[in-house]
């Protein structure tokens, strides 16, 4: 299990939810470090399911501090990565990390508004996003944006924790939209994507309050036909 989250200052549940949505300030760095630890297993499983090909153009929405990136890019020395963030702090943290690790020539990190993806049609082969779905203000429109920038036969991987597990976390009552397979399937049916597969996983982690937490989560693989 990961190290428990022990912030220097106490958060209300509403403040913690806001930081998880869009980290900012010194507290945001703490929250981002914890998110990296708690999300790492989900990220690794998602990358395995996404199964990129050599030389793929990779896109990630909500990369956080991007400390997972070195491991991912080591799998393919020819892959090119683009990360999009709604948090200026996380964009800055990711840029600094990529420079420290010698990855900056293969990466670019851009700030975006969570609505419009700032790239031309058919730009990417693979897209990854982990634990961001809950915060999408217009999920149908954003899925259509992802679809637009994917190349034909490209795959998008959307990973999220099951709604029942999310209900056990008190901060998720503030600004989180929760999904189970039925709700997610209904969402995707309103877009041009085809669901290739939805994989179920489970794991034991330490939650944001420092307590053991068992969660089921889903890795949804969507294809652009």
DOLUMFI-525278 format. One line per 10 residues: number of its first residue (from 1); their letters; for each residue x, y, z of N, C-alpha, C. Coordinates in steps of 0.001 Angstrom, whole numbers, padded with zeros to 6 digits. Layout:
residues N
NUM> A> X:Y:Z:X:Y:Z:X:Y:Z ~ ...
end
This chain:
residues 225
1> XXXXXXXXXX> 000837:-001196:000000:000000:000000:000000:000877:001253:000000 ~ 000308:002343:-000516:001050:003585:-000576:001161:004229:000807 ~ 002089:005176:000915:002241:005919:002145:000996:006763:002396 ~ 000468:006784:003623:-000711:007597:003891:-000459:009065:003603 ~ -001511:009744:003209:-001440:011166:002915:-001506:011949:004222 ~ -000462:012688:004540:-000407:013454:005774:-000106:014912:005434 ~ -001108:015692:005073:-000871:017079:004692:-000389:017911:005866 ~ 000396:018944:005582:000881:019825:006627:-000268:020623:007235 ~ -001303:020886:006428:-002460:021586:006943:-003701:020737:006703 ~ -004652:020843:007598:-005867:020061:007461:-006764:020678:006390
11> XXXXXXXXXX> -007369:019821:005575:-008318:020250:004568:-009728:019910:005012 ~ -010680:020762:004671:-012065:020320:004701:-012255:019376:003529 ~ -013295:018565:003573:-013551:017654:002464:-013827:018419:001174 ~ -014489:019557:001281:-014769:020350:000087:-013493:020940:-000499 ~ -012584:021398:000354:-011313:021945:-000121:-010453:020856:-000752 ~ -010466:019663:-000153:-009713:018549:-000720:-010249:018191:-002098 ~ -011571:018161:-002242:-012169:017861:-003544:-011748:018878:-004583 ~ -011695:020151:-004200:-011287:021207:-005133:-009836:021023:-005558 ~ -008980:020605:-004626:-007575:020380:-004958:-007409:019160:-005861 ~ -008201:018140:-005649:-008131:016961:-006510:-008572:017295:-007928
21> XXXXXXXXXX> -009510:018185:-008038:-010006:018607:-009346:-008979:019466:-010071 ~ -008358:020399:-009328:-007446:021354:-009955:-006411:021800:-008923 ~ -005318:021037:-008755:-004332:021374:-007735:-003743:022773:-007935 ~ -003538:023463:-006803:-002947:024799:-006869:-002193:025076:-005578 ~ -001163:025914:-005663:-000425:026323:-004484:000385:025206:-003851 ~ 000973:025520:-002668:001796:024538:-001966:000988:023302:-001600 ~ -000261:023500:-001189:-001110:022358:-000857:-001357:021484:-002076 ~ -001452:022117:-003245:-001672:021373:-004476:-000539:020419:-004789 ~ 000689:020811:-004466:001826:019921:-004696:001718:018676:-003820 ~ 001309:018875:-002566:001121:017731:-001669:000051:016785:-002205
31> XXXXXXXXXX> -001066:017368:-002616:-002163:016562:-003134:-001725:015815:-004395 ~ -000976:016491:-005263:-000515:015862:-006502:000426:014700:-006224 ~ 001306:014852:-005241:002203:013750:-004885:001399:012546:-004408 ~ 000376:012807:-003619:-000471:011720:-003150:-001258:011085:-004284 ~ -001763:011909:-005200:-002495:011373:-006348:-001604:010470:-007186 ~ -000354:010876:-007367:000575:010036:-008132:000705:008663:-007479 ~ 000903:008652:-006160:001055:007379:-005469:-000201:006521:-005558 ~ -001369:007135:-005332:-002597:006349:-005303:-003065:005947:-006695 ~ -002665:006701:-007718:-003096:006392:-009085:-002131:005492:-009845 ~ -000934:005272:-009309:000109:004616:-010086:-000299:003221:-010553
41> XXXXXXXXXX> -000915:002445:-009689:-001351:001115:-010105:-002363:001176:-011228 ~ -003292:002104:-011141:-004287:002275:-012188:-003636:002718:-013498 ~ -002656:003605:-013388:-001962:004088:-014591:-001222:002950:-015277 ~ -000496:002165:-014508:000257:001051:-015094:-000655:000047:-015768 ~ -001757:-000294:-015117:-002705:-001225:-015717:-003313:-000635:-016990 ~ -003592:000648:-016974:-004196:001301:-018134:-003237:001348:-019313 ~ -001980:001629:-019055:-000978:001651:-020123:-000856:000272:-020752 ~ -000908:-000774:-019910:-000827:-002133:-020441:-002017:-002438:-021343 ~ -003221:-002029:-020928:-004411:-002262:-021740:-004367:-001430:-023016 ~ -003881:-000218:-022932:-003826:000670:-024093:-002923:000109:-025187
51> XXXXXXXXXX> -001854:-000556:-024778:-001019:-001330:-025705:-000620:-000531:-026941 ~ 000132:000531:-026716:000546:001386:-027828:001537:000668:-028729 ~ 001601:001135:-029971:002512:000580:-030965:003759:001438:-031040 ~ 004885:000881:-031521:006115:001675:-031624:005900:002953:-032444 ~ 006365:004059:-031889:006287:005322:-032597:004950:006030:-032507 ~ 004038:005534:-031671:002722:006155:-031554:002818:007588:-031031 ~ 001873:008415:-031467:001677:009740:-030894:000702:009588:-029735 ~ 001158:009899:-028517:000408:009668:-027298:-000165:010969:-026759 ~ -001392:010907:-026292:-002053:012046:-025665:-002546:011620:-024289 ~ -002357:012493:-023287:-002905:012232:-021957:-003641:013465:-021458
61> XXXXXXXXXX> -004828:013251:-020922:-005602:014315:-020301:-005491:014188:-018792 ~ -005037:015273:-018150:-004910:015262:-016701:-003710:014471:-016220 ~ -002526:014851:-016651:-001308:014086:-016347:-000786:014295:-014938 ~ -001297:015292:-014204:-000778:015552:-012864:000691:015946:-012911 ~ 001466:015492:-011924:002887:015856:-011905:003718:015048:-012896 ~ 003094:014088:-013579:003716:013320:-014679:004872:012436:-014230 ~ 004933:012073:-012970:006036:011234:-012505:005957:009799:-013036 ~ 004851:009450:-013652:004721:008143:-014291:005309:008113:-015697 ~ 005684:009277:-016202:005984:009396:-017624:007278:008692:-018032 ~ 008292:008750:-017184:009566:008111:-017537:009368:006627:-017778
71> XXXXXXXXXX> 008647:005980:-016888:008388:004543:-017027:007626:004251:-018317 ~ 006644:005077:-018634:005846:004866:-019842:006696:005029:-021095 ~ 007466:006101:-021169:008230:006366:-022382:009410:005415:-022565 ~ 009866:004805:-021484:010922:003806:-021617:010450:002586:-022399 ~ 009145:002388:-022476:008607:001244:-023210:008760:001402:-024709 ~ 008902:002640:-025187:009033:002903:-026619:009869:004156:-026813 ~ 011137:004016:-027213:012018:005175:-027368:011612:006107:-028492 ~ 010667:005688:-029333:010249:006535:-030456:008899:007220:-030231 ~ 008259:006929:-029121:006950:007530:-028846:007104:009022:-028565 ~ 006115:009790:-029001:006045:011212:-028700:004801:011453:-027857
81> XXXXXXXXXX> 004958:012232:-026785:003907:012403:-025793:003443:013843:-025713 ~ 002122:014018:-025608:001524:015328:-025353:000615:015215:-024144 ~ 000785:016109:-023184:-000065:016127:-022000:-000869:017410:-021934 ~ -002135:017280:-021541:-003016:018433:-021355:-003453:018497:-019900 ~ -003470:019696:-019350:-003858:019902:-017955:-004734:021140:-017816 ~ -005657:021067:-016851:-006450:022231:-016457:-005829:022958:-015271 ~ -004763:022370:-014712:-004063:022971:-013580:-002726:023529:-014060 ~ -002557:024836:-013938:-001278:025440:-014334:-000134:024934:-013459 ~ -000427:024653:-012190:000590:024100:-011306:001070:022752:-011816 ~ 000151:021869:-012213:000552:020557:-012690:001282:020641:-014026
91> XXXXXXXXXX> 000900:021577:-014860:001651:021784:-016102:003095:022159:-015779 ~ 003284:023088:-014854:004636:023518:-014478:005419:022380:-013831 ~ 004769:021599:-012953:005432:020471:-012301:005854:019420:-013327 ~ 005006:019167:-014307:005315:018166:-015331:006473:018619:-016204 ~ 006484:019875:-016573:007590:020406:-017384:008901:020273:-016624 ~ 008899:020648:-015354:010117:020550:-014547:010577:019102:-014428 ~ 009641:018188:-014212:010008:016773:-014095:010595:016256:-015401 ~ 009997:016593:-016525:010485:016090:-017810:011889:016613:-018102 ~ 012168:017838:-017688:013514:018388:-017884:014524:017685:-016987 ~ 014146:017434:-015744:015039:016738:-014808:015373:015333:-015285
101> XXXXXXXXXX> 014409:014670:-015913:014580:013279:-016332:015051:013146:-017777 ~ 015339:014257:-018426:015819:014213:-019799:014775:013770:-020808 ~ 013523:014086:-020541:012419:013655:-021409:011838:014796:-022239 ~ 012331:016000:-022049:011659:017167:-022612:011609:017164:-024134 ~ 012570:016519:-024811:012553:016497:-026279:011448:015605:-026826 ~ 010916:014744:-025983:009865:013809:-026432:008497:014169:-025881 ~ 008417:015274:-025146:007179:015628:-024453:006818:017086:-024703 ~ 005541:017349:-024621:005052:018728:-024541:003850:018727:-023609 ~ 003746:019783:-022840:002679:019908:-021857:001958:021224:-022083 ~ 000657:021147:-022293:-000126:022332:-022585:-001255:022488:-021581
111> XXXXXXXXXX> -001592:023748:-021317:-002745:024078:-020492:-003965:024180:-021389 ~ -005086:023592:-020968:-006313:023703:-021752:-007497:023912:-020828 ~ -008656:024226:-021407:-009799:024651:-020602:-010729:023515:-020198 ~ -010407:022284:-020572:-011266:021162:-020230:-012429:020960:-021180 ~ -012477:021760:-022226:-013559:021670:-023206:-013036:021421:-024613 ~ -012137:022267:-025054:-011626:022219:-026424:-010199:021698:-026432 ~ -009947:020621:-027168:-008594:020076:-027292:-007884:020811:-028435 ~ -006777:021475:-028149:-006173:022414:-029107:-005282:021762:-030162 ~ -005832:020772:-030871:-005067:020098:-031915:-005960:019821:-033109 ~ -005318:019576:-034242:-006054:019283:-035461:-006656:017883:-035418
121> XXXXXXXXXX> -007573:017620:-036313:-008166:016291:-036438:-007079:015252:-036704 ~ -007316:014032:-036237:-006461:012881:-036566:-004996:013101:-036169 ~ -004783:013571:-034944:-003426:013900:-034496:-002753:012820:-033654 ~ -003537:011911:-033028:-002970:010991:-032051:-003410:009554:-032296 ~ -002517:008629:-031890:-002807:007198:-032011:-003421:006613:-030744 ~ -002986:007111:-029597:-003443:006582:-028317:-003699:007748:-027357 ~ -004792:007620:-026579:-005117:008619:-025565:-005345:007923:-024235 ~ -004843:008529:-023161:-004990:007979:-021821:-005517:009063:-020885 ~ -006450:008696:-020027:-006836:009571:-018923:-007283:008702:-017754 ~ -006757:008989:-016579:-007015:008188:-015380:-007566:009094:-014285
131> XXXXXXXXXX> -008737:008743:-013786:-009364:009449:-012667:-009622:010925:-012956 ~ -010005:011237:-014180:-010417:012606:-014509:-011881:012682:-014911 ~ -012465:011577:-015290:-013822:011559:-015834:-014823:012251:-014913 ~ -014644:012103:-013601:-015580:012662:-012626:-015714:014177:-012731 ~ -014687:014828:-013291:-014627:016287:-013291:-015011:016916:-014632 ~ -015355:016094:-015621:-015675:016644:-016938:-017008:017390:-016871 ~ -016979:018662:-017205:-018194:019474:-017150:-019173:019128:-018269 ~ -018654:018818:-019437:-019482:018436:-020584:-018913:017145:-021177 ~ -019191:016000:-020555:-018516:014755:-020933:-018783:014310:-022371 ~ -020001:014493:-022873:-020277:014091:-024251:-019439:014930:-025217
141> XXXXXXXXXX> -019431:016228:-025000:-018672:017121:-025880:-017171:016832:-025812 ~ -016659:016549:-024615:-015227:016276:-024502:-014874:014941:-025148 ~ -015727:013937:-025009:-015488:012670:-025702:-015460:012883:-027214 ~ -016344:013719:-027717:-016344:014009:-029148:-015078:014747:-029565 ~ -014569:015594:-028697:-013298:016263:-028968:-012150:015248:-029018 ~ -012142:014316:-028067:-011125:013269:-028083:-011234:012461:-029373 ~ -012459:012105:-029730:-012685:011356:-030968:-012116:012113:-032169 ~ -012351:013399:-032210:-011903:014218:-033347:-010392:014177:-033523 ~ -009639:014254:-032424:-008180:014342:-032546:-007516:012977:-032648 ~ -008297:011896:-032472:-007728:010562:-032638:-007656:010197:-034113
151> XXXXXXXXXX> -006644:009417:-034468:-006525:008913:-035833:-007452:007711:-036025 ~ -007861:007445:-037257:-008703:006265:-037498:-008032:005000:-036948 ~ -008831:004163:-036299:-008373:002952:-035621:-007541:003243:-034374 ~ -007540:004504:-033934:-006867:004845:-032689:-007692:004429:-031485 ~ -007021:004303:-030342:-007681:003857:-029117:-007539:004901:-028012 ~ -008613:005060:-027257:-008627:005950:-026097:-008951:005131:-024858 ~ -008188:005330:-023819:-008343:004580:-022578:-008814:005529:-021480 ~ -009983:005249:-020933:-010563:006062:-019865:-010736:005167:-018638 ~ -010047:005512:-017566:-010018:004678:-016368:-010659:005429:-015203 ~ -011570:004751:-014503:-012311:005419:-013431:-012720:004408:-012367
161> XXXXXXXXXX> -012882:004904:-011155:-013278:004065:-010025:-014796:003925:-010016 ~ -015265:002741:-009658:-016696:002461:-009624:-017419:003387:-008638 ~ -018638:003763:-008987:-019409:004709:-008191:-019603:004250:-006751 ~ -019835:002962:-006531:-020053:002475:-005169:-018809:002660:-004305 ~ -017650:002444:-004888:-016409:002689:-004151:-016221:004177:-003882 ~ -016540:004997:-004878:-016413:006449:-004708:-017331:006960:-003608 ~ -018487:006330:-003456:-019437:006761:-002428:-018874:006618:-001014 ~ -017860:005788:-000849:-017265:005590:000472:-016324:006727:000873 ~ -015997:007608:-000072:-015061:008698:000169:-015842:009995:000337 ~ -015818:010605:001508:-016696:011754:001776:-016453:012962:000889
171> XXXXXXXXXX> -015234:013154:000417:-014970:014332:-000413:-015607:014230:-001792 ~ -016018:013024:-002204:-016583:012883:-003549:-018002:013423:-003663 ~ -018567:013900:-002561:-019883:014542:-002645:-019768:015971:-003155 ~ -018534:016466:-003305:-018316:017838:-003730:-017744:017872:-005153 ~ -018620:018023:-006134:-018170:018263:-007497:-017732:017035:-008269 ~ -018007:015837:-007777:-017666:014606:-008487:-018927:014059:-009167 ~ -018806:013665:-010421:-019843:012888:-011094:-019369:011444:-011134 ~ -020137:010546:-010552:-019689:009165:-010377:-020295:008268:-011458 ~ -019522:007267:-011850:-019929:006379:-012939:-019796:004921:-012535 ~ -020771:004131:-012960:-020617:002686:-013010:-020599:002296:-014489
181> XXXXXXXXXX> -020538:001012:-014790:-020431:000602:-016186:-021664:001030:-016975 ~ -022840:000908:-016389:-024067:001248:-017114:-024092:002726:-017479 ~ -023770:003573:-016520:-023792:005016:-016803:-022719:005390:-017819 ~ -021548:004789:-017706:-020482:005094:-018662:-020850:004611:-020061 ~ -021405:003418:-020159:-021809:002891:-021461:-022850:003785:-022114 ~ -023780:004282:-021324:-024799:005203:-021842:-024149:006493:-022338 ~ -023157:006973:-021612:-022437:008174:-022028:-021776:007973:-023385 ~ -021035:006890:-023526:-020302:006641:-024770:-021256:006434:-025936 ~ -022420:005856:-025689:-023402:005609:-026747:-023886:006894:-027400 ~ -023681:008025:-026726:-024097:009318:-027262:-022982:009991:-028058
191> XXXXXXXXXX> -021912:009265:-028310:-020777:009786:-029080:-020525:008870:-030275 ~ -019486:009189:-031029:-019122:008390:-032199:-018185:007236:-031856 ~ -017747:007146:-030611:-016837:006076:-030211:-017534:004717:-030188 ~ -016732:003679:-030398:-017139:002294:-030185:-016399:001757:-028972 ~ -017104:001103:-028065:-016438:000477:-026920:-015816:-000831:-027365 ~ -014504:-000902:-027300:-013799:-002140:-027649:-013862:-003132:-026489 ~ -013650:-002630:-025261:-013684:-003494:-024077:-013723:-002627:-022835 ~ -014275:-003183:-021764:-014181:-002558:-020448:-013636:-003606:-019489 ~ -012443:-003359:-018983:-011754:-004296:-018092:-012004:-003889:-016641 ~ -012267:-004866:-015790:-012485:-004622:-014369:-011239:-005002:-013584
201> XXXXXXXXXX> -010850:-004114:-012684:-009705:-004357:-011814:-010095:-003996:-010386 ~ -009308:-004461:-009424:-009484:-004045:-008033:-008125:-003969:-007365 ~ -008041:-003132:-006339:-006771:-002955:-005644:-007009:-002391:-004255 ~ -005990:-002551:-003414:-005983:-001973:-002076:-005032:-000783:-002082 ~ -005526:000370:-001643:-004701:001566:-001572:-004944:002236:-000227 ~ -004262:003353:-000012:-004524:004213:001136:-005293:005414:000623 ~ -006442:005702:001198:-007237:006809:000681:-006687:008152:001158 ~ -007334:009230:000745:-006835:010575:001020:-006870:010926:002510 ~ -007617:010149:003293:-007641:010365:004740:-006630:009491:005473 ~ -005854:008697:004721:-004843:007850:005328:-005330:006492:005768
211> XXXXXXXXXX> -006519:006089:005301:-007103:004813:005705:-007011:003786:004572 ~ -006925:002487:004906:-006956:001455:003866:-008260:001525:003088 ~ -008170:001290:001799:-009345:001451:000937:-009284:000428:-000192 ~ -010338:-000375:-000295:-010457:-001338:-001389:-011344:-000733:-002469 ~ -010838:-000714:-003693:-011627:-000107:-004760:-011650:-000978:-006005 ~ -012811:-001020:-006626:-012964:-001594:-007955:-012890:-000455:-008958 ~ -012234:-000716:-010071:-012179:000318:-011095:-012242:-000321:-012473 ~ -012488:000534:-013454:-012691:000080:-014828:-011709:000760:-015767 ~ -011218:-000021:-016716:-010368:000493:-017793:-011143:000318:-019083 ~ -011681:001410:-019581:-012519:001365:-020787:-011666:001725:-021994
221> XXXXX> -011693:000845:-022982:-010936:001048:-024212:-011928:001380:-025332 ~ -011807:002594:-025854:-012704:003069:-026912:-011935:003178:-028233 ~ -012604:002852:-029310:-011942:002868:-030615:-012623:003859:-031542 ~ -011814:004541:-032322:-012309:005377:-033409:-012284:004568:-034688 ~ -013430:004243:-035189:-013526:003437:-036412:-013270:004297:-037651
end
